[in-house]
Every structure is written in C-alpha cells, then in structure tokens.
Amino acid sequence: MSKQADVLQGTLDMLILKAVSLGRLHGYGVLLRIQQISKDRLAILQGSLYPALYRLEHQGLIASEWGESENNRKAKYYRLTPAGRRRLEQSARSWNEMTDIIGTILGTRSEEV
C-alpha cells in the first residue's frame, strides 16, 4: 500500500511541476490548470494539493512569492526552479517509459508468449 502511495504522490508532483512550468500560478490556480489541461478528466483535491506544494517547495523544485490574486486577495504564487525543470523532465521520461512498458504488456496476446 505504501508503494502505491509513493506512485500516486510522484504522479501528483509531476502534474504540479508541469502546471507550474506553463506559468506562475497561485495554489488554487495550479488545481484549475491541471483540470483545464486534462479537459476536466482529472480533478486534484485541495487536501492533496497544498501538502504537495509545500513538499515541492521544501525540496527546492518550486519557489514562491506572495502576490495579489485576480479577485484582489493575498495569494502565494509558485514558479518552477531549474531543479524543478530537471525533475519534471526526468519524471516525464520515466512516466513515458513506464506507460510504454505497461501498454506492451496489456497489448500482448496469448499466442505471442
């Protein structure tokens, strides 16, 4: 079960890094960006998002600064750091390799074994 949590956490981290790589966003904006680019097929819960943002910032993969949101409220804005860009590239390569492997396995027919 802990292994599954690691995979899910790693996937969430990768999605957050991707969203932030597209431009500076406040926390709720990250959630909306992921929802937008997934064409509303993926929704991230705020209870998962904010601990992940904190963890990524603590790891130096994103940086933050306070600013004003669209509705004139104080908000913490996140941007990708160079280390975050490297991690995103590495995570994307690993993810694509793993999905290729799983796709091959799932596409295998009994006569091919």
ROMISE-348689 format. One record per residue (C-alpha): residue in one letter; x, y, z. Coordinates in Angstrom, 1 decimal. Layout:
N
[rec 'a' [X Y Z]] ...
This chain:
113
[rec 'm' [0.0 0.0 0.0]] [rec 's' [2.8 2.4 0.8]] [rec 'k' [4.3 1.7 -2.7]] [rec 'q' [1.0 2.7 -4.3]] [rec 'a' [1.0 6.0 -2.2]] [rec 'd' [4.6 6.7 -3.5]] [rec 'v' [3.5 6.2 -7.1]] [rec 'l' [0.4 8.4 -6.6]] [rec 'q' [2.5 11.1 -4.8]] [rec 'g' [5.1 11.1 -7.6]] [rec 't' [2.4 11.4 -10.2]] [rec 'l' [0.8 14.4 -8.4]] [rec 'd' [4.2 16.0 -8.0]] [rec 'm' [4.9 15.6 -11.8]] [rec 'l' [1.5 17.1 -12.7]] [rec 'i' [2.0 20.1 -10.4]] [rec 'l' [5.5 20.7 -11.8]] [rec 'k' [4.0 20.5 -15.3]] [rec 'a' [1.3 23.0 -14.4]] [rec 'v' [3.7 25.4 -12.9]] [rec 's' [6.1 25.1 -15.8]] [rec 'l' [3.5 26.7 -18.0]] [rec 'g' [3.5 29.9 -16.0]] [rec 'r' [3.4 31.4 -12.5]] [rec 'l' [0.3 30.2 -10.6]] [rec 'h' [-1.2 30.5 -7.2]] [rec 'g' [-2.2 27.3 -5.4]] [rec 'y' [-5.8 27.1 -6.5]] [rec 'g' [-4.6 28.1 -10.0]] [rec 'v' [-2.4 25.0 -10.1]] [rec 'l' [-5.5 22.9 -9.3]] [rec 'l' [-7.5 24.7 -12.1]] [rec 'r' [-4.7 24.4 -14.6]] [rec 'i' [-4.4 20.6 -14.1]] [rec 'q' [-8.2 20.3 -14.5]] [rec 'q' [-8.1 22.6 -17.6]] [rec 'i' [-5.3 20.8 -19.4]] [rec 's' [-6.8 17.4 -18.6]] [rec 'k' [-10.0 18.7 -20.2]] [rec 'd' [-11.9 18.2 -16.9]] [rec 'r' [-11.0 14.5 -16.8]] [rec 'l' [-8.7 14.9 -13.8]] [rec 'a' [-9.5 16.8 -10.6]] [rec 'i' [-7.0 17.3 -7.8]] [rec 'l' [-8.4 17.7 -4.3]] [rec 'q' [-7.2 20.7 -2.3]] [rec 'g' [-6.3 18.4 0.6]] [rec 's' [-3.7 16.7 -1.6]] [rec 'l' [-2.6 19.8 -3.5]] [rec 'y' [-1.4 22.0 -0.7]] [rec 'p' [0.8 19.4 1.1]] [rec 'a' [2.3 18.6 -2.3]] [rec 'l' [3.1 22.3 -3.0]] [rec 'y' [4.7 22.6 0.4]] [rec 'r' [6.8 19.4 -0.2]] [rec 'l' [7.9 20.6 -3.6]] [rec 'e' [8.9 24.0 -2.3]] [rec 'h' [10.8 22.4 0.6]] [rec 'q' [12.7 20.2 -1.9]] [rec 'g' [13.6 23.3 -3.9]] [rec 'l' [11.6 22.2 -7.0]] [rec 'i' [9.3 25.2 -6.9]] [rec 'a' [9.7 28.7 -5.4]] [rec 's' [7.0 31.0 -4.1]] [rec 'e' [6.3 34.6 -3.6]] [rec 'w' [3.3 36.5 -2.2]] [rec 'g' [1.1 38.4 -4.6]] [rec 'e' [-2.4 39.5 -5.3]] [rec 's' [-4.9 37.2 -7.0]] [rec 'e' [-7.4 38.1 -9.7]] [rec 'n' [-10.0 38.8 -7.0]] [rec 'n' [-7.7 41.1 -5.0]] [rec 'r' [-6.8 38.6 -2.3]] [rec 'k' [-3.3 37.8 -1.0]] [rec 'a' [-2.1 34.6 -2.6]] [rec 'k' [1.1 32.6 -2.8]] [rec 'y' [2.4 32.3 -6.3]] [rec 'y' [4.6 29.4 -7.4]] [rec 'r' [7.2 29.1 -10.2]] [rec 'l' [9.4 26.3 -11.3]] [rec 't' [13.0 26.3 -10.3]] [rec 'p' [15.9 25.0 -12.5]] [rec 'a' [15.9 21.9 -10.2]] [rec 'g' [12.2 21.5 -10.7]] [rec 'r' [12.6 21.7 -14.5]] [rec 'r' [15.2 18.9 -14.4]] [rec 'r' [12.9 16.8 -12.1]] [rec 'l' [9.9 17.3 -14.5]] [rec 'e' [12.0 16.2 -17.5]] [rec 'q' [13.2 13.1 -15.6]] [rec 's' [9.8 12.3 -14.3]] [rec 'a' [8.2 12.7 -17.7]] [rec 'r' [10.8 10.4 -19.3]] [rec 's' [10.2 7.7 -16.6]] [rec 'w' [6.4 8.1 -16.9]] [rec 'n' [6.5 7.7 -20.7]] [rec 'e' [8.8 4.7 -20.4]] [rec 'm' [6.6 3.0 -17.8]] [rec 't' [3.4 3.7 -19.8]] [rec 'd' [5.1 2.2 -22.9]] [rec 'i' [6.1 -1.0 -20.9]] [rec 'i' [2.6 -1.3 -19.4]] [rec 'g' [1.0 -0.7 -22.9]] [rec 't' [3.2 -3.5 -24.3]] [rec 'i' [2.2 -5.9 -21.5]] [rec 'l' [-1.5 -5.1 -21.8]] [rec 'g' [-1.4 -5.5 -25.6]] [rec 't' [0.2 -8.9 -25.5]] [rec 'r' [-1.9 -11.8 -26.8]] [rec 's' [-1.6 -15.4 -25.6]] [rec 'e' [-0.1 -16.6 -28.9]] [rec 'e' [2.7 -14.0 -28.6]] [rec 'v' [4.0 -15.5 -25.3]] 
